[in-house]
Amino acid sequence: MATPLSDTPLSPLKTVAVVGLGTMGTGIAEVLARAGREVIGIDISEAAAAQAVTALEASTARGVQRGRCTEQERADVLARFRTFTDLQAAADADLVIEVTPESYDIKQQVFRALDTIVRPETILATGTNALSVTRLAADSAHPERVLGLHFFNPAPAMKLVEVVSSVLTAPVAVAAVTDLALELGKEPVAVGDRPGFVADGLLFGYLNQAAAMYEAKYASREDIDAAMKLGCGLPMGPLALLDLIGVDTARTVLEAMYAESHDRLHAPAPILKQLSEAGLTGRKSGRGFYSYEAPGSAAVVRDALTPLEGAALVEGRTIRSVGVAGSGTMASGIAEVFAKAGYEVVLAARSEEKAQAAKARIGKSLSRSVDKGRMTAEAAAQTLERITPAGSYDAFSDVDLALEAVAEDLEIKQQLFATFDKVCKPGAILATTTSSLPVVACARATSRPQDVIGMHFFNPAPAMKLVEVVRTVLTEDDVHATVREVCAKIRKHPVDCGDRAGFIVNALLFPYLNNAIKMVQEHYASLDDIDAAMKLGGGYPMGPFELLDVVGLDVSLAIEKVLHREFRDPGLAPAPLLEHLVAAGCLGRKTGRGFREYARR
């Protein structure tokens, strides 16, 4: 029997039916109507259909007010959108986009009914973000015309559209909806059929890890969210994002992902089930991880878990002078930060020449700030004067805070802490900037582990606002209080976390990066499509492969190994592709080749 879709390209998709007029369906209908398509909106609820018309009227009215369209254009858009409560209205559609609740039963019911209503060549698209497109297609009379068309919320604003093919989908159907997406001004990304596709597949694993981190009381919700916003440049923290998406929706997506992958990283954190079953589904219910002014409101209000502002329970120690050990980019950046804040800084390295070179680098950085009008020449000169270079750590004999920023090697750091122990005065705070090593191992190299703490700055230190403050089980309360006070004085945002691999940021960031590598390794999607999906669909400032090449593949592999060794989770094992690239010397931008090739400087 001949299939209804031949290899001949389909005619343009002029009439589109949207089944399900919730927030997403209404948004998709608006995008289509604005782009000149005849839109048939269908919902079994007359109230939902009426609400969709009201929403489009309000949205287009705002467009006229802001000068984005004329009254005539608005009238044309509204005339192109008609609503119905019966699926029969889709009979003349060239494309039907189904955006009903995330349930196989509901979606299969819709597809079976459409099989008897629409023309044989009509394309049927599901808007699912969690269910198997293949399973929905297999249940259809014409599986070759079924595919996934996953828009992101809010549909009018978000550029990304994932075009999802099953093994049964006809290439002409994929080509037709890809062309439509481009005509709508969207960026289509071609992906295969697996739960979460690309963007949600990477995003929900990360959100799940954040929920589990919070549930384990490792860090507060505020600190987890601040860490990911300030440390990674994300538009929202993971727990606030879970509240926006809906805790119940996230749980559904993760359950579908886990059923497919059996990866423990996708097994929904128990807190998602507890919140969902208690009706605390996030913004839509007025309470989730945070409490909101009212159901549907974005305004967070104080609740029993909100920390008290400026409530230091313990008085800190006095810090007037700071010693920074190291001569690399991080050490000079940290020294610059402290000197700008008015502290006297001793910058010590293994030789006088290295220390002088590090001070010269700070001088250049300050000059750039002067050129850009960020500080006066006088302030820059005073800042530089506060920095004393030294070729020996004996120069730390009188500092109140000694902070190391040397190589990420435990033996080297332990030797340095043993030196701090000998040269620093009693009561001095000893801090490490490690990003992945145990702080307590540095503390045990001294006779005063109670005075040792982690202060993980992010690169470049002068620009990045975040500092992860890492207490060990031995750190004194007044040491912790002092470091938090110091962070405020140097205009950084401190987040508290315990002494375990990856702290907050790396423990959430690197499994996400590793999962992206696995997607490429499995030929599921291309580097470019994955990077585009995360930038356009998740609001990330860089795609995972851009970021890996900047961080360095060797550094990334080392952090992955530390996380895997600490948590013993098979899902955290470094992707073999990452290990192969590092073994081949392809370390990212610094070597001219990583996941991509770069012009040699």
Secondary structure as UniProt FT lines:
FT   STRAND          15..19
FT   HELIX           23..34
FT   TURN            35..36
FT   STRAND          38..42
FT   HELIX           46..65
FT   TURN            66..67
FT   HELIX           71..79
FT   STRAND          81..84
FT   HELIX           87..92
FT   STRAND          95..98
FT   HELIX           104..115
FT   TURN            116..117
FT   TURN            120..121
FT   STRAND          123..126
FT   HELIX           133..138
FT   HELIX           143..145
FT   STRAND          146..151
FT   TURN            155..157
FT   STRAND          160..164
FT   TURN            167..168
FT   HELIX           171..183
FT   TURN            184..185
FT   STRAND          187..191
FT   TURN            195..198
FT   HELIX           199..215
FT   TURN            216..217
FT   HELIX           221..232
FT   HELIX           238..245
FT   HELIX           247..261
FT   HELIX           264..266
FT   HELIX           270..277
FT   TURN            278..279
FT   HELIX           283..285
FT   STRAND          291..292
FT   TURN            295..296
FT   STRAND          300..301
FT   TURN            304..305
FT   TURN            309..310
FT   STRAND          321..325
FT   HELIX           329..340
FT   TURN            341..342
FT   STRAND          344..348
FT   HELIX           352..371
FT   TURN            372..373
FT   HELIX           377..385
FT   STRAND          387..390
FT   HELIX           393..396
FT   TURN            397..398
FT   STRAND          401..404
FT   HELIX           410..423
FT   TURN            426..427
FT   STRAND          429..432
FT   HELIX           439..443
FT   TURN            444..445
FT   HELIX           449..451
FT   STRAND          452..457
FT   TURN            461..463
FT   STRAND          466..471
FT   TURN            473..474
FT   HELIX           477..489
FT   TURN            490..491
FT   STRAND          493..498
FT   TURN            501..504
FT   HELIX           505..521
FT   TURN            522..523
FT   HELIX           527..538
FT   HELIX           544..551
FT   HELIX           553..567
FT   HELIX           570..572
FT   HELIX           576..583
FT   TURN            584..585
FT   HELIX           589..591
//
